[in-house]
Amino acid sequence: MRSPKLAALELKRFGRGKLPVAALIALLLLPLLYGALYLCSFWDPYKNLDKVPVALVNADTGATVDGKRLDAGDEIARKLHDSKTFDWREVSAEEAAEGVEKGKYYLSLTMPADFSSKITSSAGADPTTSALQVRTNDANNYIVGSISRTVFSEVRSAASANASRGFLDKIFVSFSDLHDKTAEAADGADQLKDGAGKAQQGAKEIADGLDTVEEKNGEITGGLKKLNAAAGKLESGTKDIADGTQTLADKVGGAASQAKPFLKDPQQIADTALLVADTAKVVNNHLDTFAKKAPAAASVTQRVSTGASDIYAKTCTAGTAPVPATCPQLKKLKDDAAEAALLAGDVNTLVKDAGGDLGKLKRQLTDLEKQARALAADAPALSSRLDAAVAQVNALNSGAHKVATGMGQLHTGLGKATDGSEALGDGVGKLGDGAHRLDGGMYKLVDGTGELAGGLHDGVGKIPDYDQQQRDARTQVMADPVKLANQSLHKAPNYGTGFAPYFIPLSLWVGAMVAYMLIAPLNRRALAAGAAPWRIAFAGWLPVVGIGVLQVLALMSVLHWALGLELERPALAIGFLALATACFAAMVQWLNAKFGAAGRILVLVVLMLQLTSAGGTYPVQTSPAFFNWIHPYLPMTYIVDGLRRLISGGDLTRVWVGCAVLAAFTVGSLALTALAARGKQVWTMDRLHPELSL
């Protein structure tokens, strides 16, 4: 009998009553308990985290920075409520601690009272790190604690980024302020440079002017020296005049008492006095141009001398009249007049050399003129007014002495002026040297202020000046400079999709295991009839493969239509799973055929070895070395890898490798089953009376 007929006979047994049919239906639906039902229980657990009660303690009191209020705790609490990550319940710190301990809350998140103040301290003198306080209790649930650490890590990063942005924004604002102040300083330096340039120009003009002043002061000093020398000579001459008028006054005073009885011709005295007055008037009127009129003054005094000589000659030397007693005085007057003419000539010479200030001399000559005219007016009554005439002569003498004194003072003043001019020249020279040094220093100042202005302008160009939009962009980057560019290739949309490649082969293995509890791995009739071993093995394998294919179709239909599992390559996935169930059927058949009742235990052992080494949950590299060693030698490893690519997408190389491995396991297991069938065709006492029966 051929293998398909043997397989059909094996399946017909399930149609002989209601219970076998129910058993067959249960067998077909059994993988759903492991695959669909188990996956359904945690298909997308993260979607329902908002139902997990957790405690939120917001003890933050807030802070005020630069007049702005910051309540970081309230802001984070609001974002947590909006995120719906957990079922956040705001409670007190005591209630949160008690709730976590007793299991009312899976965990708690606490924002301390100084949370905002520590966040804002980054912009102050004493920056301090703030901390979010998380309390978990693994006795309540370990997975929730693991999930919370990921969630709170994101919360901490967001809070840190917000704090950093505030701090960095202050830095950029400070940069802008520094930029503006440096720009103002640069403008001020430009103004300083302009002012220093003007000051340097002024210092140069002052130095040049002082050089000119020093030069002119030298000329003035030379002129003063010459004028002082001439004033010395003029002082000597006026002293001589004063001595002469003193002698005249003495003699007139002495002779007055003697001449009064004998004065017979007062007209001559009046004429002489008028001549003196006129002469004084002429000198006084022309004193401003004295330097030019000095020769005329000398000439007049000469005429006075001549007139006095003539009077003396007519009065005292005519020879016909008796000689008056006043002739000696008249002779003395003649001689004095001659001496005065000589002195006037000397004065003329001195005036030419001196050319000084003669203001005082003018006033004194005015007095002399007045006295002389008064004398001339009183001459007709000279005898009666001789005392007045003597007084006038004395006044003339006093005026002459005053002139001499004034000239002495003028000479002294010119000497002091000369010394002062020399001292002034020395001071101007020193001041000129200082001005030249100032000029040189101002050149350096102009250069320095130019360099300062240039440096400040360069600094302005290097100091950033950001507007609000630019500050926002830069603070965002600097507060969180590294973004996680998470690119997931062939991303599984949920938790169930990620674990489906692990639980689907598990359910198919269980399906094959239970199938061979209901279906004999080797047909006893065929064994007794002496059929070919390979036909017997093939006949025991085909019914379970058929049931397995139906199990695959039922399981994948429920996963797709009921749970929403989306397959990238559905047709290829169905074929790959059919090959997998054929492989599992062959392996379970051989274990049962070879080892009998003990084979069922070995089926469970092989299942556990495959589950622990397939890498269906954590990477197999995280498992102990034993599981890494057996990982490449078990079929579920290749089924899990192949299903991941058939469900989520990706390179199919591992699928084809898996197909080859599964085919090899299938053929090998069938061959071993055929060998076991050959051995089973010989009946022994152990087979008739087995030591263990399940």
C-alpha positions in Angstrom: 0.0 0.0 0.0 1.3 3.4 -0.9 2.1 6.1 1.7 -0.7 8.5 0.8 -3.3 5.8 1.2 -1.7 4.8 4.6 -1.9 8.5 5.6 -5.5 8.7 4.5 -6.4 5.6 6.5 -4.8 7.2 9.6 -6.9 10.3 9.2 -10.1 8.3 8.6 -10.0 7.2 12.2 -11.0 10.7 13.2 -14.2 10.5 11.3 -15.6 7.6 13.3 -17.5 9.6 15.9 -17.9 13.1 17.4 -15.1 13.0 19.9 -12.3 12.2 17.3 -13.7 15.0 15.1 -13.6 17.4 18.1 -10.0 16.2 18.8 -9.0 16.9 15.3 -10.6 20.4 15.4 -8.8 21.1 18.7 -5.6 19.9 17.2 -6.0 22.4 14.3 -6.8 25.3 16.7 -4.1 24.4 19.3 -1.4 26.7 17.8 -3.8 29.6 18.3 -3.4 29.1 22.0 0.3 29.6 21.8 0.5 32.0 18.8 -2.5 34.2 18.5 -3.7 34.1 22.1 -0.3 34.7 23.6 0.6 37.4 21.1 -2.8 39.0 21.7 -2.1 39.4 25.4 0.8 41.7 24.8 0.4 42.8 21.2 1.0 46.5 21.9 1.6 47.0 25.7 3.1 50.5 25.2 -0.2 51.7 23.7 -1.9 51.1 27.1 0.7 52.6 29.4 -1.7 55.5 30.1 -3.6 53.0 32.3 -0.7 52.3 34.5 -1.1 54.4 37.8 2.0 56.3 38.8 2.5 59.0 41.4 3.6 62.5 40.5 4.9 64.8 43.3 5.4 68.4 42.3 6.9 70.2 45.3 8.7 72.8 43.1 8.2 76.3 44.5 9.4 78.1 41.3 12.0 80.8 40.9 12.3 84.4 39.6 15.2 85.2 37.3 15.7 88.7 35.9 12.1 89.6 36.8 10.7 86.6 35.0 8.8 83.8 36.8 9.9 80.2 36.1 7.9 77.2 37.3 9.8 74.3 35.7 7.9 71.7 37.9 4.5 72.9 36.6 5.7 72.9 33.0 7.1 69.4 33.2 3.9 68.2 35.0 1.8 69.6 32.2 3.9 68.0 29.6 3.7 64.6 31.4 -0.1 64.8 31.5 -0.2 65.7 27.8 2.1 62.9 26.9 -0.2 60.2 28.4 2.8 58.0 29.0 1.4 56.9 32.3 -1.7 57.5 34.4 -0.1 60.4 36.3 -1.7 61.1 39.6 -0.5 64.2 41.5 -0.2 63.4 45.2 1.8 64.4 48.2 5.3 63.0 48.9 4.0 60.9 51.8 1.1 59.4 49.8 3.5 58.6 46.9 6.0 56.8 49.1 3.2 54.7 50.7 1.6 54.0 47.4 4.8 52.7 45.8 5.5 50.5 48.8 2.0 49.0 48.9 1.7 48.6 45.2 -1.0 51.2 44.6 1.4 53.1 42.3 4.0 51.3 40.2 6.5 54.2 40.7 6.7 57.8 41.6 8.4 60.9 40.1 9.2 63.8 42.5 10.3 67.3 41.5 11.9 68.8 44.7 11.1 72.3 46.1 14.3 73.8 44.7 14.0 72.3 41.2 13.4 75.6 39.4 16.0 77.5 41.5 18.7 75.0 40.7 17.8 75.0 37.0 18.2 78.8 36.9 21.4 78.7 39.0 23.3 77.9 35.8 23.2 81.7 35.0 24.4 82.7 38.5 27.6 82.7 40.5 26.9 79.3 42.1 25.5 76.8 39.5 24.0 73.7 40.9 22.6 70.6 39.2 18.9 69.9 39.8 17.6 66.3 40.1 14.3 64.5 39.3 13.7 61.9 41.9 12.3 58.5 40.7 11.3 55.7 43.0 10.4 52.3 41.7 9.5 49.0 43.3 10.5 45.9 41.3 8.3 43.9 43.7 5.4 45.5 41.9 6.5 45.0 38.3 10.1 44.9 36.9 9.1 45.8 33.3 7.4 49.0 34.4 10.6 50.1 36.1 12.6 49.4 33.0 10.1 51.4 30.9 10.1 54.3 33.3 13.9 54.6 33.2 13.6 55.2 29.4 10.7 57.6 29.8 12.4 59.6 32.6 15.6 59.7 30.7 13.8 61.6 28.0 12.1 63.9 30.5 15.5 64.6 32.1 17.1 65.4 28.7 14.2 67.7 27.8 14.5 69.6 31.2 18.2 69.8 30.8 17.9 71.2 27.3 15.4 73.8 28.5 17.7 74.9 31.3 20.7 75.0 28.9 18.8 77.1 26.4 18.0 79.7 29.1 21.6 79.8 30.2 23.0 80.0 26.6 20.4 82.6 25.6 21.8 84.8 28.4 25.3 84.2 27.0 24.2 85.2 23.5 22.4 88.3 24.9 25.7 89.1 26.7 27.5 88.7 23.4 25.1 91.2 21.8 25.5 93.6 24.7 29.3 93.2 24.5 29.1 93.8 20.7 27.1 97.0 21.2 29.4 98.3 23.9 32.5 97.4 21.9 31.0 99.2 18.9 30.4 102.3 21.2 33.9 102.0 22.4 35.2 101.8 18.8 33.2 105.0 18.0 34.6 106.6 21.1 38.1 105.5 20.0 37.5 107.1 16.6 36.4 110.3 18.3 39.5 110.1 20.6 41.6 109.6 17.5 40.1 112.7 15.9 40.5 114.7 19.1 44.1 113.5 19.5 44.8 114.4 15.9 43.5 117.9 16.6 45.4 118.1 19.9 48.6 117.0 18.1 48.1 119.7 15.5 47.5 122.2 18.3 50.6 121.1 20.1 52.6 121.5 16.9 51.2 125.0 16.5 52.0 125.8 20.1 55.6 124.5 19.7 56.0 126.5 16.5 54.5 129.6 18.2 56.8 129.2 21.2 59.7 129.0 18.9 58.6 132.2 17.3 58.0 133.8 20.8 61.5 132.7 21.9 63.0 134.2 18.8 61.1 137.5 19.2 61.8 137.6 22.9 65.5 137.4 22.0 65.0 140.5 19.8 63.1 142.3 22.6 65.8 141.4 25.1 68.4 142.8 22.8 66.4 146.0 22.3 65.8 146.3 26.1 69.6 146.0 26.7 70.2 148.8 24.2 67.4 151.0 25.8 68.8 150.2 29.2 72.2 151.4 28.2 70.8 154.6 26.8 68.6 155.1 29.9 71.8 154.9 32.0 73.3 157.7 30.0 70.1 159.7 30.2 70.0 159.1 34.0 73.5 160.5 34.3 72.6 163.6 32.2 69.5 164.4 34.2 71.5 164.1 37.4 73.9 166.7 36.0 70.9 168.9 35.2 69.6 168.5 38.6 72.9 169.4 40.1 73.0 172.5 37.9 69.5 173.6 38.9 70.5 172.9 42.5 73.5 175.2 42.1 71.3 177.7 40.4 68.8 177.6 43.1 71.5 178.0 45.8 73.1 180.9 44.1 69.8 182.6 43.2 68.6 182.1 46.8 71.9 183.5 48.1 72.0 186.3 45.6 68.4 187.3 46.0 69.0 188.9 49.3 71.9 190.8 47.8 70.4 191.6 44.3 67.1 192.9 45.4 68.3 196.4 46.2 70.3 196.5 43.1 68.0 194.9 40.6 67.4 197.7 38.1 66.4 195.9 34.9 63.9 193.1 35.7 62.8 193.0 32.0 65.9 191.1 31.1 65.2 188.5 33.8 61.6 188.3 32.5 62.8 187.8 29.0 65.2 185.1 30.1 62.5 183.3 32.1 60.1 183.5 29.2 62.8 182.1 27.0 63.2 179.2 29.4 59.4 178.7 29.6 59.1 178.8 25.8 62.0 176.4 25.6 60.4 174.0 28.1 57.1 174.3 26.3 58.7 173.5 23.0 60.4 170.5 24.5 57.2 169.4 26.3 55.1 169.8 23.2 57.5 167.9 21.1 58.6 165.3 23.7 56.7 162.5 21.8 58.9 163.2 18.9 61.8 164.1 21.2 64.1 161.8 19.3 63.5 163.9 16.1 63.4 167.3 17.8 66.4 166.9 20.2 68.7 168.8 17.8 66.2 171.7 18.0 66.2 171.6 21.8 69.9 171.6 21.8 69.8 174.7 19.5 67.4 176.5 21.7 69.4 175.9 24.8 72.4 177.2 22.9 70.5 180.4 22.1 69.5 180.7 25.8 73.2 180.4 26.6 73.9 183.0 24.0 71.2 185.3 25.3 72.5 185.0 28.8 75.9 185.8 27.5 74.6 188.9 25.7 72.8 190.1 28.9 75.9 189.6 30.8 77.9 191.4 28.2 75.5 194.4 28.0 75.1 194.6 31.7 78.5 193.9 33.0 81.0 194.5 30.2 79.8 197.5 28.3 82.4 199.7 29.9 80.4 203.0 30.1 78.1 202.3 33.0 79.0 201.3 36.4 79.1 197.5 36.9 76.1 196.2 38.9 76.6 194.2 41.9 74.8 191.2 40.3 77.3 190.7 37.5 79.0 187.8 39.2 75.6 186.1 39.4 74.8 187.0 35.8 78.2 185.6 34.8 77.4 182.4 36.7 74.0 182.3 34.9 75.7 182.7 31.6 78.1 179.9 32.4 75.3 177.7 33.6 73.3 178.4 30.5 76.3 177.4 28.4 76.7 174.2 30.4 73.0 173.5 30.0 73.3 173.9 26.2 76.1 171.4 26.4 74.1 169.0 28.5 71.1 169.5 26.1 73.3 168.3 23.3 74.3 165.3 25.4 70.6 164.7 26.2 69.9 164.8 22.5 72.5 162.2 21.9 71.1 160.0 24.8 67.5 160.3 23.5 68.6 159.2 20.2 70.2 156.1 21.7 67.5 155.4 24.3 64.1 156.2 22.7 62.4 155.2 26.0 59.3 156.2 27.9 59.4 160.0 28.7 55.9 160.3 30.2 57.2 161.4 33.6 59.7 163.8 32.0 56.7 165.5 30.1 54.9 166.1 33.4 58.1 167.5 34.9 58.7 169.8 31.9 55.1 171.1 32.2 55.8 172.0 35.8 59.1 173.7 34.7 57.2 175.7 32.1 54.6 176.8 34.5 57.3 178.0 37.0 59.3 179.8 34.3 56.2 181.7 33.0 55.2 182.5 36.5 58.7 183.9 37.0 58.4 186.0 33.8 55.1 187.3 34.8 56.5 188.4 38.2 59.6 189.9 36.7 58.2 193.6 36.5 57.7 193.3 40.2 60.8 191.3 40.8 62.0 193.3 43.6 58.8 193.0 45.4 58.3 189.5 44.6 61.9 188.3 44.7 60.9 185.8 47.3 58.3 184.4 44.9 61.0 184.3 42.2 63.3 182.5 44.5 60.5 180.0 45.2 60.1 179.5 41.5 63.8 178.8 41.0 63.6 176.4 43.9 60.6 174.8 42.2 62.6 174.6 39.0 65.4 172.9 40.9 62.8 170.5 42.5 61.4 169.6 39.1 64.9 169.0 37.7 65.6 166.7 40.7 62.3 164.9 40.0 63.3 164.4 36.4 66.6 163.0 37.5 64.9 160.7 40.0 62.4 159.5 37.3 65.2 158.8 34.9 66.9 156.8 37.6 63.7 154.8 38.1 63.3 154.4 34.4 66.8 153.1 34.1 66.3 150.6 37.0 63.0 149.4 35.5 64.6 148.9 32.2 67.3 146.9 33.9 64.7 144.7 35.6 62.8 144.4 32.3 65.9 143.2 30.6 66.5 140.6 33.3 62.9 139.6 33.1 63.0 139.3 29.4 66.1 137.1 29.6 64.3 134.9 32.2 61.2 134.9 30.1 63.3 133.8 27.1 64.7 130.9 29.2 61.2 130.0 30.3 59.8 130.2 26.8 62.7 128.0 25.6 61.9 125.4 28.2 58.2 125.7 27.4 59.1 125.2 23.7 61.1 122.1 24.5 58.1 120.7 26.5 55.8 121.7 23.6 58.0 119.8 21.2 58.0 116.8 23.5 54.2 117.1 23.7 54.0 117.2 20.0 56.0 114.0 19.7 53.9 112.4 22.4 50.7 113.4 20.6 52.0 111.7 17.5 52.3 108.5 19.5 48.9 109.1 21.0 47.4 109.5 17.6 49.0 106.3 16.4 47.9 104.5 19.6 44.4 105.7 19.4 44.3 104.7 15.7 45.5 101.2 16.6 42.9 101.1 19.5 40.1 102.2 17.2 41.2 99.6 14.6 41.4 96.9 17.1 38.0 97.7 18.6 36.5 97.7 15.1 38.1 94.4 14.4 36.8 93.1 17.8 33.3 94.3 16.9 33.4 92.3 13.7 34.5 89.2 15.7 32.0 89.5 18.5 28.6 87.9 17.5 25.5 90.0 17.5 22.4 87.7 17.2 18.8 88.6 17.0 16.1 86.6 18.7 15.6 84.1 15.9 19.4 83.5 15.6 19.7 83.1 19.4 16.8 80.6 19.4 18.4 78.6 16.6 21.9 78.5 18.3 20.7 77.9 21.8 18.6 75.0 20.5 21.6 73.4 18.9 24.0 74.1 21.8 21.5 73.0 24.5 21.0 69.7 22.6 23.9 69.5 20.2 23.5 65.8 19.4 20.3 64.5 18.1 19.6 60.8 17.8 18.9 60.2 14.1 17.1 56.9 14.7 16.6 55.2 11.4 15.0 51.8 11.8 15.2 49.6 8.8 12.1 47.5 8.4 10.6 48.7 11.7 8.2 46.5 13.5 5.1 48.7 14.3 4.4 47.1 17.7 5.6 44.7 20.3 3.5 41.8 19.0 4.9 42.1 15.5 8.4 42.0 16.9 7.8 38.8 18.9 5.6 37.0 16.3 8.6 35.3 14.6 9.4 33.7 18.0 5.9 32.6 19.0 4.7 31.3 15.6 7.3 28.5 15.4 6.7 27.7 19.1 3.0 27.1 18.4 3.8 25.0 15.3 6.1 22.8 17.3 3.5 22.4 20.0 0.9 21.6 17.3 3.2 18.8 15.9 3.9 17.5 19.4 0.2 17.2 20.2 -0.6 15.8 16.7 1.7 12.9 17.4 -0.1 12.3 20.7 -3.2 11.5 18.6 -1.6 10.1 15.5 0.8 7.2 15.6 4.2 8.1 14.3 4.4 4.7 12.5 1.4 2.8 11.2 1.2 -0.5 13.0 -0.7 -2.2 10.1 2.0 -1.2 7.7 4.7 -2.4 10.1 2.9 -5.8 10.5 2.4 -6.1 6.7 6.1 -5.6 6.1 5.8 -2.5 4.1 8.9 -0.6 3.0 10.3 1.4 6.0 10.5 4.7 4.0 6.8 4.2 3.0 5.9 3.7 6.7 7.8 6.8 7.7 6.3 8.9 4.9 2.8 7.6 5.8 3.2 8.6 9.4 4.6 12.0 8.5 2.0 13.2 5.8 -1.1 13.4 8.1 0.7 15.7 10.6 2.1 17.8 7.7 -1.4 18.2 6.4 -2.7 19.2 9.8 0.3 21.5 10.2 -0.5 23.3 7.0 -4.0 23.9 8.1 -2.7 25.1 11.5 -0.5 27.6 9.6 -3.4 28.9 7.6 -5.6 29.2 10.6 -3.0 30.9 12.8 -1.9 33.4 10.1 -5.5 34.2 9.3 -6.2 35.1 12.9 -3.0 37.0 13.4 -3.7 39.1 10.3 -7.4 39.6 10.4 -7.9 39.7 14.1 -4.7 41.2 15.5 -3.6 43.2 12.5 -0.3 41.4 11.7 1.0 42.8 8.4 3.4 40.6 6.4 5.9 42.1 4.0 5.8 38.8 1.9 2.7 36.9 2.9 2.8 34.2 0.2 6.4 33.4 0.8 5.8 33.5 4.6 3.0 30.9 4.3 5.2 28.6 2.2 8.2 29.1 4.6 5.9 28.2 7.6 4.6 25.1 5.7 8.2 24.0 5.3 8.8 24.7 9.0 5.8 22.6 10.1 7.0 19.8 7.8 10.4 19.9 9.4 8.9 20.0 13.0 6.6 17.1 12.1 9.5 15.0 10.8 11.6 15.7 13.9 8.8 15.0 16.4 7.9 11.8 14.4 11.5 10.5 14.6 11.7 11.2 18.4 8.5 9.4 19.0 9.2 6.6 16.6 12.7 6.0 17.9 12.3 6.5 21.6 8.6 5.7 22.2 7.2 7.1 25.3 10.5 8.7 26.3 10.5 10.5 22.9 7.6 12.7 24.1 9.9 14.0 26.9 12.7 14.5 24.4 10.3 16.5 22.3 9.8 18.9 25.2 13.6 19.0 25.8 14.3 19.9 22.2 11.6 22.5 22.3 13.2 24.1 25.4 16.7 24.0 23.8 15.3 25.8 20.7 13.4 28.4 22.7 16.5 29.3 24.8 19.0 29.4 21.9 16.9 30.9 19.0 17.5 34.5 20.0 13.7 35.2 19.8 13.7 37.8 22.6 17.2 39.0 23.5 20.1 38.6 21.2 21.6 35.1 21.7 25.0 36.8 22.3 23.6 37.9 25.7 23.0 34.3 26.7 25.6 31.9 28.3 28.1 30.2 26.0 26.2 26.9 25.9 23.3 28.5 24.1 25.6 30.3 21.7 27.2 27.0 20.9 23.9 25.1 20.1 22.4 28.2 18.4 23.4 27.3 14.8 22.5 23.7 15.0 18.7 23.9 15.7 16.0 24.6 13.1 14.0 27.2 15.1 17.1 29.6 14.9 16.6 29.8 11.1 12.8 29.9 11.3 13.0 33.0 13.6 15.5 34.8 11.4 13.6 33.9 8.2 10.2 35.0 9.6 11.6 38.4 10.7 12.5 39.2 7.2 9.3 37.8 5.7 7.2 39.8 8.2 9.1 43.1 8.4 11.1 43.0 5.2 14.8 42.8 4.4 17.3 40.7 2.7 16.1 37.2 1.8 19.4 35.4 2.0 18.7 34.0 5.5 15.3 32.9 4.3 16.9 30.8 1.6 19.5 29.5 4.0 16.7 28.6 6.4 14.8 26.8 3.7 17.9 24.7 3.0 18.4 23.9 6.6 14.8 23.0 7.2 14.8 20.8 4.1 17.9 19.1 5.4 16.4 18.6 8.9 13.2 17.2 7.2 15.0 14.7 5.0 17.4 13.7 7.7 14.5 13.2 10.2 12.5 11.1 7.7 15.6 9.0 7.0 16.1 8.4 10.7 12.4 7.6 11.0 12.7 5.0 8.2 15.6 3.4 10.1 13.5 3.3 13.2 10.6 1.8 11.2 12.9 -1.0 10.0 13.8 -1.7 13.5 10.2 -1.7 14.6 9.3 -4.4 12.1 11.0 -6.9 14.5 8.8 -7.5 17.5 10.5 -8.0 20.8 9.4 -8.5 24.4 10.3 -4.9 25.2 7.8 -3.8 22.5 5.1 -6.1 23.7 5.6 -5.1 27.4 7.2 -1.6 27.5 8.8 -0.5 30.7 7.2 3.0 30.3 3.9 3.9 28.7 2.4 7.4 28.3 
